[in-house]
């Protein structure tokens, strides 16, 4: 068997029946390593900002706050990958809180002209 690479790996299970038919499960992902990877870019931004989450497939919450601490939006996410937000935000400083089952992480970004 090949060694698992660090980061996100995919696998599926194959069942061979007595008649020799191969039945395949859906693809599943496994994060090899102990850490989730969360990235927020670009920073500063003139339009949207993108949050990338690589980790275990689980529910995670993304809260966005303005510079005065007012919560602007909450996103409830269930899958890994990238999503964008902030198109309608005015110029200024913003804080992004990402809450996963394993940790809470805070980021900041600046929207400029």
ABEGO torsion letter per residue (X at the ends): XBBBBBEBBBBBBBBBBAAGBBBBBBBBBBBBEABBBBBBOBOBBABBBBBBBBBBBBBBBBBBBBAAGBBABBBBBABBEBBBBGAABBBEBBBBBBBBAABBBBBBBBBBX
